[in-house]
């Protein structure tokens, strides 16, 4: 079966600007940051329609401006000590002001532009004409595509047969949700490399067009699959999922599929999608966390297994597995209906058999709480991963040893619920990347 794992490293690659000099933006995820040399400074985004979006720091108070409307947080806008840098972020429809205090960015104000009479930030024409400006006591200005305050939903980039996609240098690639300065609608999908030595590095960002509405979205919780000469990208439509419970509409949260011949492992990409129709085991208000594997023949004639999550209501959710000859003809294979807070459904080949891994969150009943269960393809539990269980609901992303590297070890890459950016940023900023490695055999027997 699988080895026992121990934590060997943690990463927190925070960056307001992931890719500098990438204006105009291809998606509504951008940032401007600058060093501070005076008492007052301002950073601005200027739209082709005359829109002005700005953040300002003056006399120790941070504020936002949408056109002529000024917005300031009474609770979080005051900066106690002089910050080192000022930051503006546009993430989806959210504008935020941040200050770098010591070695950490703190969110000092945030506004949803949809509620403030702002522009349609997802409009490609508006994005194509967007420029940035900086004034006041600033230097060392950087502007470009937004990076992340944290990473979650770590998923191994794989070939269609489930094996890891490795670079010429032996790195494995991972998709992740790059957390923004707020809830799920401030995040987007990114691609990272993890070297054999454990170094984590950003490589690309993926954005999506929806089949049922215009605009560019930062959908996330994504699986990137190399299938012959093309990429398949299965993702969850979290980008406009509302923070307020009263605004959540059953059926709006689902899974889309994109195909591309471009190199999605580098740069910035906007991908058209179609809805991936998946069977439910009963009433379902939403589905997410897709994982795709082609099984059967090695010549591309085999069928597909698709793992995902289905929710009876927000948030009461469990793992589901579907199977079929194509991704357009899938039938229910199994569902772990005894769970109510289990996600991260992941398919893994162990020997000659396929197993389904998942993550039992702490809102489950006591006997299936805070652990990584292992299921067969009928979604019957057959064991658990022997691994530390971080906070939140970390996904069990297992990396098999590289057969081309003698003595290579099993790894498990996941995340935790550690937030960043201060109290205003809130829950959506989690987490740290947690890297585990198999415990050596002599240690296991000690």
Secondary structure as the mmCIF struct_conf table of DSSP 4:
data_model
#
loop_
_struct_conf.conf_type_id
_struct_conf.id
_struct_conf.beg_label_comp_id
_struct_conf.beg_label_asym_id
_struct_conf.beg_label_seq_id
_struct_conf.end_label_comp_id
_struct_conf.end_label_asym_id
_struct_conf.end_label_seq_id
STRN STRN1 UNK A 5 UNK A 11
STRN STRN2 UNK A 15 UNK A 20
BEND BEND1 UNK A 21 UNK A 21
HELX_LH_PP_P HELX_LH_PP_P1 UNK A 23 UNK A 23
BEND BEND2 UNK A 24 UNK A 24
HELX_LH_PP_P HELX_LH_PP_P2 UNK A 25 UNK A 25
BEND BEND3 UNK A 26 UNK A 28
STRN STRN3 UNK A 29 UNK A 46
TURN_TY1_P TURN_TY1_P1 UNK A 48 UNK A 49
BEND BEND4 UNK A 50 UNK A 50
STRN STRN4 UNK A 52 UNK A 58
TURN_TY1_P TURN_TY1_P2 UNK A 59 UNK A 60
STRN STRN5 UNK A 61 UNK A 66
TURN_TY1_P TURN_TY1_P3 UNK A 67 UNK A 68
STRN STRN6 UNK A 69 UNK A 71
TURN_TY1_P TURN_TY1_P4 UNK A 74 UNK A 76
STRN STRN7 UNK A 78 UNK A 78
BEND BEND5 UNK A 80 UNK A 81
BEND BEND6 UNK A 84 UNK A 84
STRN STRN8 UNK A 85 UNK A 91
TURN_TY1_P TURN_TY1_P5 UNK A 92 UNK A 93
STRN STRN9 UNK A 94 UNK A 101
TURN_TY1_P TURN_TY1_P6 UNK A 102 UNK A 103
STRN STRN10 UNK A 104 UNK A 112
TURN_TY1_P TURN_TY1_P7 UNK A 113 UNK A 117
TURN_TY1_P TURN_TY1_P8 UNK A 121 UNK A 122
HELX_RH_AL_P HELX_RH_AL_P1 UNK A 124 UNK A 128
TURN_TY1_P TURN_TY1_P9 UNK A 129 UNK A 129
STRN STRN11 UNK A 131 UNK A 148
BEND BEND7 UNK A 149 UNK A 149
STRN STRN12 UNK A 150 UNK A 156
STRN STRN13 UNK A 158 UNK A 159
TURN_TY1_P TURN_TY1_P10 UNK A 160 UNK A 161
BEND BEND8 UNK A 162 UNK A 162
HELX_LH_PP_P HELX_LH_PP_P3 UNK A 163 UNK A 163
STRN STRN14 UNK A 164 UNK A 164
HELX_LH_PP_P HELX_LH_PP_P4 UNK A 165 UNK A 165
STRN STRN15 UNK A 166 UNK A 166
TURN_TY1_P TURN_TY1_P11 UNK A 168 UNK A 169
BEND BEND9 UNK A 170 UNK A 170
STRN STRN16 UNK A 172 UNK A 179
BEND BEND10 UNK A 181 UNK A 183
HELX_RH_3T_P HELX_RH_3T_P1 UNK A 184 UNK A 186
STRN STRN17 UNK A 188 UNK A 194
TURN_TY1_P TURN_TY1_P12 UNK A 196 UNK A 197
STRN STRN18 UNK A 200 UNK A 209
BEND BEND11 UNK A 211 UNK A 213
BEND BEND12 UNK A 215 UNK A 215
STRN STRN19 UNK A 216 UNK A 217
STRN STRN20 UNK A 220 UNK A 227
TURN_TY1_P TURN_TY1_P13 UNK A 228 UNK A 229
STRN STRN21 UNK A 230 UNK A 236
TURN_TY1_P TURN_TY1_P14 UNK A 239 UNK A 240
BEND BEND13 UNK A 243 UNK A 244
HELX_RH_3T_P HELX_RH_3T_P2 UNK A 245 UNK A 247
TURN_TY1_P TURN_TY1_P15 UNK A 250 UNK A 251
STRN STRN22 UNK A 253 UNK A 253
STRN STRN23 UNK A 255 UNK A 260
BEND BEND14 UNK A 262 UNK A 262
TURN_TY1_P TURN_TY1_P16 UNK A 264 UNK A 265
BEND BEND15 UNK A 266 UNK A 266
STRN STRN24 UNK A 267 UNK A 272
STRN STRN25 UNK A 274 UNK A 275
BEND BEND16 UNK A 281 UNK A 282
BEND BEND17 UNK A 285 UNK A 285
STRN STRN26 UNK A 286 UNK A 295
BEND BEND18 UNK A 296 UNK A 296
TURN_TY1_P TURN_TY1_P17 UNK A 298 UNK A 301
BEND BEND19 UNK A 302 UNK A 302
STRN STRN27 UNK A 303 UNK A 313
TURN_TY1_P TURN_TY1_P18 UNK A 314 UNK A 315
STRN STRN28 UNK A 316 UNK A 326
TURN_TY1_P TURN_TY1_P19 UNK A 327 UNK A 328
STRN STRN29 UNK A 329 UNK A 335
TURN_TY1_P TURN_TY1_P20 UNK A 337 UNK A 338
BEND BEND20 UNK A 340 UNK A 340
STRN STRN30 UNK A 341 UNK A 341
STRN STRN31 UNK A 342 UNK A 350
TURN_TY1_P TURN_TY1_P21 UNK A 351 UNK A 352
STRN STRN32 UNK A 353 UNK A 360
TURN_TY1_P TURN_TY1_P22 UNK A 362 UNK A 363
BEND BEND21 UNK A 364 UNK A 364
HELX_RH_3T_P HELX_RH_3T_P3 UNK A 366 UNK A 368
BEND BEND22 UNK A 370 UNK A 370
STRN STRN33 UNK A 371 UNK A 371
STRN STRN34 UNK A 373 UNK A 375
TURN_TY1_P TURN_TY1_P23 UNK A 377 UNK A 378
STRN STRN35 UNK A 381 UNK A 384
BEND BEND23 UNK A 387 UNK A 387
BEND BEND24 UNK A 391 UNK A 392
STRN STRN36 UNK A 397 UNK A 399
HELX_LH_PP_P HELX_LH_PP_P5 UNK A 400 UNK A 402
TURN_TY1_P TURN_TY1_P24 UNK A 403 UNK A 404
BEND BEND25 UNK A 405 UNK A 405
TURN_TY1_P TURN_TY1_P25 UNK A 406 UNK A 407
STRN STRN37 UNK A 411 UNK A 415
BEND BEND26 UNK A 421 UNK A 421
TURN_TY1_P TURN_TY1_P26 UNK A 423 UNK A 425
HELX_RH_3T_P HELX_RH_3T_P4 UNK A 427 UNK A 429
STRN STRN38 UNK A 433 UNK A 438
HELX_LH_PP_P HELX_LH_PP_P6 UNK A 439 UNK A 440
HELX_RH_AL_P HELX_RH_AL_P2 UNK A 441 UNK A 445
#
